[in-house]
Amino acid sequence: MNILHRNLIRRHDRAIAATVAGSSLLLLLLLGLFAVALVALALATPPLADAAERYTVAGKDVAIYNLAGRLTVEASKGAAVEVEVSTGGRDAGSITVETGSVGSRQTLRVRYPGKRVVYAEMGHGSATNVNVHKDGTFGDGHDVQWNDRVTVAGSGGGIEAHADLRVLVPAGSRVDLHLAAGEASVTGVNGDLRVEVSSGGIVSAGTRGRLSLGTGSGSIKVGDAQGGDLSVDTGSGDVDVATVTSERLSLETGSGSVNLRRAKADKLLVDTGSGGVHIARNGS
């Protein structure tokens, strides 16, 4: 083999080696980009909510407590109040649910560890404070000592967890629902119902019986409420009520407007600290 032939072979071998090295480098680069993309996708995707767990709360006088999440209240043909609990958030596993009697009531209490709960649905910078009793109840005024002041916030440090509740209410039941932060909706319930929210709006439709709705901050909208007393109270937010027949109708807002349409009541009270009042017997 002459010298020229050997040089050609060496050049060919070096070209093959360079090609293999380049291909390996490109493959490593692509694998690195793929790994980065997977991490970015994982960070951008919110944690999935856990599968709902169902609890039965027997008795005609029931109270339910939750610090953060959505509250959906619906009519049921069952014999007892049932609650579906779906937890979510990075620290969802730290949430516990307790049932049993507190005083004269049967209760369901969603418990959170620590004194600061982060619920992103509130929005960045939003927060509300709640005095929580040792038994996990709050907002109902019963006298229990050693309260813990818990903050529910839309951002910052703390337990990142919430529980969405679906509450099924049989006809004739009396149910008190307490929510610190989140939106609440009520549909088709026939009974004695009270919904109290510290921060969040409330929407109600197609109810029968006594209905009391209150929120510290948020709007309240009521449509088609028949029978019993109707009480609507918001510290800051608008009140919109339509198609109501009530023995006693009370609408109050500290800061916001009141819009009342197609209402019949033996006694009517409307009060707003700052905002307009519009009352129409018919129409919008």
C-alpha positions in Angstrom: 0.0 0.0 0.0 1.6 3.3 -1.0 1.7 6.4 1.1 -1.0 8.2 -0.8 -3.4 5.4 -0.3 -2.7 5.2 3.5 -3.3 9.0 3.8 -6.6 8.7 2.0 -7.7 6.0 4.4 -6.7 8.0 7.4 -8.6 11.0 6.2 -11.7 8.9 5.6 -11.5 7.4 9.1 -11.2 10.9 10.6 -14.2 12.1 8.6 -16.3 9.2 9.9 -15.2 9.8 13.5 -16.1 13.5 13.2 -19.5 12.6 11.8 -20.2 10.2 14.6 -19.0 12.7 17.2 -21.2 15.4 15.7 -24.2 13.1 15.7 -23.7 12.2 19.3 -23.4 15.8 20.3 -26.6 16.6 18.4 -28.4 13.7 20.1 -27.3 14.9 23.5 -28.4 18.4 22.8 -31.9 17.2 21.7 -32.2 15.0 24.8 -31.3 18.0 27.0 -33.9 20.2 25.3 -36.5 17.5 25.7 -35.7 17.2 29.4 -36.0 20.9 29.8 -39.4 20.9 28.0 -40.7 18.2 30.3 -39.7 20.1 33.4 -41.3 23.3 32.1 -44.5 21.4 31.3 -44.6 19.9 34.8 -44.1 23.3 36.4 -46.8 24.9 34.2 -49.4 22.2 34.8 -51.3 22.7 38.1 -51.6 19.6 40.4 -54.7 17.5 39.6 -57.4 17.3 42.2 -57.8 14.1 44.1 -60.8 11.9 43.4 -63.8 13.0 45.4 -64.6 11.3 48.6 -68.2 11.1 49.8 -69.3 11.6 53.4 -72.8 11.2 54.9 -73.8 13.7 57.6 -76.9 12.4 59.3 -79.4 14.6 61.0 -81.8 17.5 60.2 -79.5 20.2 61.6 -76.1 20.1 59.9 -73.1 22.5 59.8 -70.2 22.3 57.3 -66.9 24.2 57.5 -64.1 24.7 54.9 -61.4 27.3 54.6 -60.7 27.3 50.9 -62.3 26.0 47.7 -65.5 26.1 45.7 -68.8 25.3 47.3 -71.7 23.8 45.3 -75.0 23.1 47.1 -77.7 21.1 45.3 -81.0 19.4 46.1 -81.0 15.7 46.9 -83.7 13.0 47.1 -81.7 11.1 49.7 -82.4 10.8 53.4 -79.3 12.6 54.7 -76.9 15.4 53.8 -74.1 14.1 51.7 -70.8 15.9 50.9 -68.4 15.2 48.1 -64.9 16.5 49.0 -62.3 17.0 46.2 -58.9 18.2 47.4 -56.3 19.9 45.3 -53.1 21.8 45.4 -49.4 20.9 46.1 -50.2 20.0 49.8 -53.6 18.4 49.2 -52.4 15.4 51.1 -52.2 17.4 54.4 -56.0 18.1 54.4 -58.1 15.9 56.7 -61.9 15.7 57.0 -63.6 15.3 60.4 -67.3 14.5 61.0 -69.3 14.2 64.2 -71.4 16.3 66.5 -70.4 19.7 67.8 -72.9 21.0 70.3 -76.3 20.0 69.0 -75.3 19.8 65.4 -73.9 17.1 63.2 -70.9 18.6 61.3 -68.3 18.1 58.6 -65.1 20.0 59.1 -62.3 20.3 56.5 -59.0 20.7 58.5 -55.8 22.4 57.3 -52.5 22.3 59.2 -50.7 25.5 60.0 -52.0 29.1 60.1 -51.6 30.1 56.5 -53.4 28.5 53.6 -52.6 29.5 50.0 -55.5 29.3 47.5 -54.5 30.7 44.1 -58.1 31.2 43.0 -58.3 34.3 45.3 -55.8 36.1 43.1 -52.3 37.5 43.8 -52.2 39.7 46.9 -55.7 38.9 48.2 -56.1 37.5 51.7 -58.7 37.0 54.4 -58.4 36.2 58.1 -60.5 33.7 60.0 -60.7 32.8 63.7 -60.8 29.0 63.7 -61.7 27.1 66.9 -59.8 24.1 68.0 -62.6 21.8 66.8 -62.3 23.3 63.3 -65.4 25.4 63.3 -65.6 29.1 62.6 -67.9 31.9 61.7 -71.0 30.7 63.7 -70.4 32.7 66.9 -70.5 29.8 69.3 -68.3 30.3 72.4 -65.2 28.1 72.2 -61.9 29.3 73.6 -58.4 29.1 72.2 -59.0 30.3 68.7 -56.3 30.1 66.0 -56.2 33.0 63.6 -55.7 31.5 60.1 -54.9 33.5 57.0 -56.2 32.3 53.6 -54.2 34.1 50.8 -54.0 34.0 47.0 -50.2 34.0 47.0 -47.1 33.8 49.3 -45.9 31.0 51.6 -48.1 28.5 53.4 -50.0 25.3 52.9 -51.0 25.2 49.2 -54.2 23.2 49.4 -58.0 23.6 49.0 -61.1 21.4 49.0 -64.0 21.8 46.6 -67.3 20.7 48.2 -70.4 19.4 46.6 -73.2 19.4 49.2 -76.4 17.4 48.5 -79.3 18.6 50.7 -82.6 16.6 51.2 -85.8 18.6 51.4 -86.6 19.9 54.8 -83.0 19.9 56.1 -81.4 22.7 58.0 -77.8 23.3 56.8 -75.3 26.0 57.7 -72.3 26.3 55.4 -69.2 28.3 56.3 -66.5 29.1 53.7 -63.5 31.4 54.3 -62.4 31.9 50.7 -64.0 30.7 47.4 -67.1 31.0 45.3 -70.4 29.5 46.4 -73.5 28.4 44.3 -76.9 27.1 45.5 -79.3 25.4 43.2 -82.8 23.9 43.8 -82.5 23.4 47.5 -85.8 23.2 49.6 -85.1 23.7 53.3 -83.5 26.1 55.8 -80.2 27.1 54.3 -77.5 29.5 55.5 -74.3 30.2 53.5 -71.6 32.4 55.0 -68.5 33.3 53.0 -65.6 35.5 54.2 -64.2 36.3 50.7 -66.1 35.3 47.5 -69.3 35.6 45.6 -72.6 33.7 46.0 -75.1 32.7 43.3 -78.4 31.1 44.2 -81.3 29.9 41.9 -84.5 27.9 42.3 -84.6 27.6 46.1 -87.6 27.0 48.3 -87.8 27.7 52.1 -85.7 30.0 54.3 -82.5 31.3 52.7 -79.7 33.4 54.3 -76.7 34.4 52.2 -73.8 36.5 53.5 -70.3 37.4 52.3 -67.7 39.8 53.7 -66.4 40.6 50.2 -68.1 39.6 47.0 -71.4 40.0 45.0 -74.6 38.0 45.7 -77.1 37.1 43.0 -80.4 35.4 43.7 -83.0 34.2 41.2 -86.3 32.4 41.8 -86.4 32.1 45.6 -89.9 31.2 47.0 -91.3 31.0 50.5 -89.9 31.7 54.0 -87.5 34.6 54.8 -84.8 35.7 52.4 -81.7 37.5 53.8 -78.9 38.8 51.7 -75.9 40.7 53.2 -72.5 41.6 51.7 -69.9 43.8 53.3 -68.6 44.9 49.9 -70.3 44.0 46.6 -73.4 44.3 44.6 -76.7 42.6 45.4 -79.0 41.4 42.5 -82.3 39.7 43.4 -85.1 38.7 41.0 -88.3 36.7 41.0 -88.7 36.4 44.8 -91.7 35.6 47.0 -90.9 36.0 50.7 -92.4 36.7 54.0 -89.5 38.9 55.0 -87.0 40.2 52.5 -83.8 41.8 53.7 -81.1 43.1 51.3 -78.0 44.9 52.7 -74.6 45.9 51.4 -71.9 48.0 53.0 -70.5 49.2 49.7 -72.3 48.3 46.5 -75.6 48.6 44.6 -78.9 46.8 45.1 -81.0 45.7 42.2 -84.4 44.1 43.0 -86.9 42.9 40.4 -90.2 41.0 40.4 -90.4 40.7 44.2 -93.3 40.1 46.6 -92.7 40.4 50.3 -94.8 41.0 53.4 -91.9 43.0 54.8 -89.0 44.6 52.8 -85.8 46.0 54.1 -83.2 47.5 51.8 -80.0 49.1 53.1 -76.8 50.2 51.4 -74.0 52.2 53.0 -72.6 53.4 49.6 -74.3 52.6 46.3 -77.5 52.9 44.4 -80.9 51.1 44.8 -83.1 50.1 42.0 -86.4 48.4 42.6 -88.7 47.3 39.8 -92.0 45.3 40.2 -91.6 43.9 36.7 -89.0 43.8 34.0 -85.3 44.3 34.4 
